[in-house]
Amino acid sequence: MSIEDNKAIVRRWQEVVLNQRRFDLLDEVLHPDYVFQDANIHGREEARAMFTEWFGHGPASQFTNLDMFGEDDKIVSRWERAASSPPSKGISIFRIAEGKIIEDWACIEEIKSA
């Protein structure tokens, strides 16, 4: 797959699955062997439970990509998330395999009010 194809997968993950809470599409975006490194989540079913818990309640989160670039099978996204409590920003690194996200690393920081 091309870097542009891989970017589209990450955009769909953030903008459709997470922002719109379309967890029914999770199987189409996450590889069965998905690993979220920072939360020690292994497998799509553990991920489904975690993301549903994190994003399934309260106001919908809104991920906004500020930058996105890639090389080979990795995509980096610098993003902000509004409508969450508290709002946050971060950088995520995704590894794509077989047209799906197989690994995910994230560095997340709360946005402090002035």
N, C-alpha and C positions, 0 to 999 in steps of 0.2 A: 504494500500500500504506500501511497505517496504521503509526504508530510502534510499536504493539504487534506487528504482523507483522514489522517490521524487527528488533525486539528478539529475537523468536523465531528469526530467521535467525542472529543473532550467538550466541545461546545454543546453537543446534544446532552451529555451527562450533566453539565452545569445548568444550561438554560431550560432544558425540558424536564429531565428526571428530577433534579433537585429544586429548581425554581418553581416548577409547576406541580411538584410532588407526584410525578408520574412514575411511581415505583413499580407499576405494572410493566414498564419498559426496561427495568433493570437487567433482565436476562438478555436483552438485545445490546446492552452497552458494556456490561461487566463480564469478563471471562469467568468460566466456572472455577478457575484456580486463582481468582482475584485475591490480592493481598494489599491491605491498607497498613503500611508499615508502622505509622505513628500510633495507631490504636491496636496493633497486634491482632488485626482481624484477618482471618483466613477463610476464603471461600465466599461464594455469592450469597449463601443463606445467612451467614454471620453478618455480612455487609448489609443485606436487606433489613435485618433486625436493627442494626445500629443506625443506619440512615433513616429508617422509619421513626425510631425513637428520637433522633436528633432533629429531624426536619418535619416530622409528621404532625406536630402540634403547634398551636399558636399561629402568629402571622407568618405568611409565606416568606421564606428567605429569598433574596434577590442577588444572585451572583452576577457581577459585572466584570467581564474580562477587561483588564487595562492593557495587557500585553500578552501575546502568545507567540511562541516560536518553537521550532523543533529541529531535531537532527536524528537521522536513522529512525529508531522505533520509540524515541522519547519526545514528549511534548511538555513544555513548561508554560504555565499560566500564572500571571500575576493578577490578582483579583481583589475585589472588595465585595463584602456581603452586607447589604442593608436589610432593614426590616427584621433584624434579629436582635436579640437582647443578650449581650451587647453587640453592636455592629463590629465587624472584624475585617481584617485584610490579611492577605497571605500570598504565598507562592506555593504552587503544587507542581510536582513533577510526575508525569504519567508515563508508563511504559505500555505500549500497544502490542498485542499479539493476536493474530487471527481475526483482526478487525474489531477487537474489544480491549477495554482497559484491563490489564492483568496485574499491574503494580501501581501504587499511588503513594507518594510521600507528600507531606504538607507541613509548612511552617506557618502558623497562624498567630496573629496578634490582635488583641482587642483595640478598637479605636476609642481613645479616651476623649471625653468632652473637654472643651477648653474652659 
